[in-house]
Amino acid sequence: MKSVAHAAPVVDVPLAEVKLAKMPRTGGHHPWETSECEQFEKCYAIGTRERLA
C-alpha cells in the first residue's frame, strides 16, 4: 500500500474543460427599508430561528 507521501502528484485536472453556466447580471439584493425591518421584527419574535441569522 502506498502512503500519501510516496504517491505521484496529480497531473490531470478533471474539471479543467468544464465551462461555467452564464448567469444573468442583476442588481443583487436591495437593502431593507425601515418599514420592512419593522414588519420582520413584528412577525418574528426575538429568539426565533428567523431572528438568529
ChimeraX commands (.cxc) that place a marker at each C-alpha (Angstrom):
marker #1 position 0.00,0.00,0.00 radius 0.5
marker #1 position 1.38,3.42,-0.94 radius 0.5
marker #1 position 1.31,6.21,1.56 radius 0.5
marker #1 position 0.36,9.75,0.64 radius 0.5
marker #1 position 3.98,10.87,0.95 radius 0.5
marker #1 position 5.02,8.46,-1.82 radius 0.5
marker #1 position 2.04,8.96,-4.14 radius 0.5
marker #1 position 2.58,10.52,-7.55 radius 0.5
marker #1 position 1.36,14.11,-7.96 radius 0.5
marker #1 position -1.88,14.68,-9.85 radius 0.5
marker #1 position -1.06,15.87,-13.36 radius 0.5
marker #1 position -4.51,15.87,-14.94 radius 0.5
marker #1 position -7.17,18.33,-13.74 radius 0.5
marker #1 position -10.52,16.62,-14.38 radius 0.5
marker #1 position -12.61,19.82,-14.34 radius 0.5
marker #1 position -10.26,21.93,-16.47 radius 0.5
marker #1 position -12.54,21.84,-19.51 radius 0.5
marker #1 position -15.84,22.32,-17.67 radius 0.5
marker #1 position -17.48,25.60,-18.65 radius 0.5
marker #1 position -19.44,27.56,-16.07 radius 0.5
marker #1 position -23.02,28.48,-16.88 radius 0.5
marker #1 position -23.61,32.14,-17.75 radius 0.5
marker #1 position -25.65,33.84,-15.07 radius 0.5
marker #1 position -27.65,37.00,-15.78 radius 0.5
marker #1 position -26.32,40.17,-14.24 radius 0.5
marker #1 position -28.62,41.54,-11.57 radius 0.5
marker #1 position -28.51,44.40,-9.15 radius 0.5
marker #1 position -28.35,41.94,-6.26 radius 0.5
marker #1 position -30.49,42.17,-3.16 radius 0.5
marker #1 position -31.84,45.55,-2.22 radius 0.5
marker #1 position -31.19,46.80,1.32 radius 0.5
marker #1 position -34.22,46.61,3.56 radius 0.5
marker #1 position -36.21,49.76,4.16 radius 0.5
marker #1 position -37.09,50.70,7.72 radius 0.5
marker #1 position -40.70,49.60,7.16 radius 0.5
marker #1 position -39.53,46.16,6.00 radius 0.5
marker #1 position -37.35,45.78,9.11 radius 0.5
marker #1 position -40.25,46.74,11.35 radius 0.5
marker #1 position -42.55,44.28,9.58 radius 0.5
marker #1 position -39.99,41.46,10.02 radius 0.5
marker #1 position -39.46,42.29,13.69 radius 0.5
marker #1 position -43.23,42.32,14.27 radius 0.5
marker #1 position -43.68,38.89,12.63 radius 0.5
marker #1 position -40.72,37.13,14.27 radius 0.5
marker #1 position -40.06,37.48,17.99 radius 0.5
marker #1 position -36.53,37.65,19.42 radius 0.5
marker #1 position -35.19,34.13,19.91 radius 0.5
marker #1 position -36.98,32.58,16.93 radius 0.5
marker #1 position -34.99,30.78,14.25 radius 0.5
marker #1 position -35.57,33.60,11.75 radius 0.5
marker #1 position -34.03,36.19,14.07 radius 0.5
marker #1 position -30.87,34.14,14.71 radius 0.5
marker #1 position -29.25,34.92,11.36 radius 0.5
marker link #1:1,2 radius 0.2
marker link #1:2,3 radius 0.2
marker link #1:3,4 radius 0.2
marker link #1:4,5 radius 0.2
marker link #1:5,6 radius 0.2
marker link #1:6,7 radius 0.2
marker link #1:7,8 radius 0.2
marker link #1:8,9 radius 0.2
marker link #1:9,10 radius 0.2
marker link #1:10,11 radius 0.2
marker link #1:11,12 radius 0.2
marker link #1:12,13 radius 0.2
marker link #1:13,14 radius 0.2
marker link #1:14,15 radius 0.2
marker link #1:15,16 radius 0.2
marker link #1:16,17 radius 0.2
marker link #1:17,18 radius 0.2
marker link #1:18,19 radius 0.2
marker link #1:19,20 radius 0.2
marker link #1:20,21 radius 0.2
marker link #1:21,22 radius 0.2
marker link #1:22,23 radius 0.2
marker link #1:23,24 radius 0.2
marker link #1:24,25 radius 0.2
marker link #1:25,26 radius 0.2
marker link #1:26,27 radius 0.2
marker link #1:27,28 radius 0.2
marker link #1:28,29 radius 0.2
marker link #1:29,30 radius 0.2
marker link #1:30,31 radius 0.2
marker link #1:31,32 radius 0.2
marker link #1:32,33 radius 0.2
marker link #1:33,34 radius 0.2
marker link #1:34,35 radius 0.2
marker link #1:35,36 radius 0.2
marker link #1:36,37 radius 0.2
marker link #1:37,38 radius 0.2
marker link #1:38,39 radius 0.2
marker link #1:39,40 radius 0.2
marker link #1:40,41 radius 0.2
marker link #1:41,42 radius 0.2
marker link #1:42,43 radius 0.2
marker link #1:43,44 radius 0.2
marker link #1:44,45 radius 0.2
marker link #1:45,46 radius 0.2
marker link #1:46,47 radius 0.2
marker link #1:47,48 radius 0.2
marker link #1:48,49 radius 0.2
marker link #1:49,50 radius 0.2
marker link #1:50,51 radius 0.2
marker link #1:51,52 radius 0.2
marker link #1:52,53 radius 0.2
view
